Amino acid sequence: MKRTLLIMSPSRVSSTCVERALASAKRADGELVVVYILDATLADDVQERIQDFGFVGDVPSARFLDAVREEHRRRGEAELGRIAGLAEERGVSLAVELVEGEFLRLSLAAAERIAPSEIFVARQDRPALSRLVIGSDVKRLARDASCDVNVYRAGERDAGGGEGGNRGA
């Protein structure tokens, strides 16, 4: 059975990307596998910034970090539920995973384990200079994956605009 992989995280959600992944799985008469990654580095970055600004001490900061992680989990579960409803409506076989860890490492591991015919992912909406200086996990994924990686902008909700089939997003 052909598999299409859709990789998401709290900062990498695109309705267009979801729609295109569902359509691809339907066309292939295959399975859509959705891996929603609770990116540990996002919550850690938020905590560091808050502590750097001196807004809160260690104990309130830890509680805040727990709240951020719980909110990310809640949003992930809700998004997976929404996708499950769409897949059922369209007759698309679906498997979902909600995992926590580092985005790039878990994305590459999922791509290797699932062996999809193609991958759909949204990139974070960051300035180009930031991607140039810091790098891009999605670009690394596209470079290292053994199949086409279709890249969309996070937050994208229109019917067009994917960067599609990029090997070097």
C-alpha positions, 0 to 999 in steps of 0.5 A: 500500500502506498503511504503519504506522510503529513508532518505537522507541529504547533507552528507548522499547520497549513490547511492547504498542506492538509488538503493536498496530502489528503488528495494525494493519498486518495489518488494513490488509493493509499494511506495517509499517515499524519505525524504531529510532533510536539516540538520540545524545542519550541516550548524550551525557546519560549521558556528561555525568552521569558527567563531572559527578559526577567518576567518570571523566576524558575518555579513560575517559568516551569509551570508556564512551560508545562502549560505551553506543552499542554496547550500544544498537546491539546491543539495537536489532538484537536488537529488530528481529530479534524483531519480524521473527520476529513479523511473519513468523509473522503474515504481515505485510510488514516493513521495518526501519531502524536509524538514529542521531541525534536522536529527534524530528528522525529521527521526523518525517523518517521520518513525512514520508518513509514517509507512514504511515496511523498511527504507533505510539511509546512514550514514555519513562517520565518524571515528568509534571513532567519532561515539563512542564518539558523537553517531550516529543518524543512530544508534539511528534511527535503534534502535527506528524505528519500522521496519528494517533499511538498512544502507549504507555508504555515498558516496557509489556507487558500487553494494554491500556493504550495511550493510542491515537490521541493527537494531543497525547500 
